[in-house]
Amino acid sequence: MTIERRFPPNTDPLATFSAGSSADRRAQVQREQQEIAAERQRQLASQASPLTEPEDRIRIWERLHSLSLPLLGTHKLVRVIAAQTELTVQQVQQEQQRRLEMGK
């Protein structure tokens, strides 16, 4: 049985990571977190934008919250969705009706 070495003999694998690479990794993670936060903000803005169709606003809301539009018109989430998408309750209910008619 042979043992595969990934580091040169007598070398501490942890020593191969320099302080600079740790700082670089931290900076990379921070940049990634900032990009994720910026994208979420763009999505939130689009979710309430008058330039975005009601159907799309609701889909964005569903994606951001990992929830589906309830099909019951009197469901408590209908008012929440309307408020957060800056739609009327009637517009949200129209989307519910459209989905029911399409079989979703």
N, C-alpha and C positions, 0 to 999 in steps of 0.2 A: 504494500500500500504506500503510495507516494503522497506527500503533503505539498499542496500548492502554496507557494508564498506569494503574497500580493505586495509585500514590502521587502526591501533589501534586508538581509540578515542583520541582526543586532540593531535594528532601527525601531524606535518607538513609533507606531502608526499615528499616535496623537501628536507627536512632535512634527509631523509633516504638515499640519495645519498651522499656519502662522497667525499672528494676531491680526495681520492685515486681512487675511481671508475671512476671519470671523467678523470683522468690521464690514467687509464687503458683503458678506451674507446678510448681516443685519440691515444694511442699506438696501439690498435687493428686496428683502422681505418688506421693508417699510415702503419702498416704491410700489411693490405689488399691492399692498394694502391701500395705498393712496389711489391707485388705479381702480381698484374694486370699489372704493368709496365714491370716486368720481363717476364711475359708470352707474352706480346705484342712484346718485343724485340726478344724472341725466335721465334715467328711467323714471324716477319720481316726477321730474319736470314734465316728461312726455305723458305720463299717466294723467296729468291734469291740464295738459295743453289744449287750448281751443283749436289748435291746428291738427290735433289727433282725433280721428273718428271715435265716436263712443264705443263701438265694438272693440277697437284697438286699445282704448284706455282701459276697458275692463279686462282684456287679455293681459295687459301689462300688470294691472293690479293683481290678477290671479298668479302670474309668474313671480312677482315680488313677494307675495305672501304665501305662496305654495298652497293656495286654496282655490276651489272652483266656485264659480258663481252658483249660488243655490237656485234651484228651479222654483221654489215656492216664493211667490211674489210678496208675501208678508214676512219673510224671513228677516231676522234682525240685521243680518249682514247687508241687506239691500241698502239700508240707510247709510251704513258705514262706507260701502263701496261708492254710493252716490257722493257722499261728502269728500272722500279721498280722491275721486276722479273728477270732481267738480261737475258732475252730471246731476240731473234731476232724478228723483226716485222713479218718475215715469220713464225716463230714458233707460234706466237700468232694467226696469220691468219690460220694456220693449225688447231689450236684448234677451231677457229670459224667454219671452214669447217666441222670438226668432229662433232661438236654440231649440225650444220645444217643437216647433214646426219642422225644423231640420232634422229632428231625431237625435239630438245630442243630449 
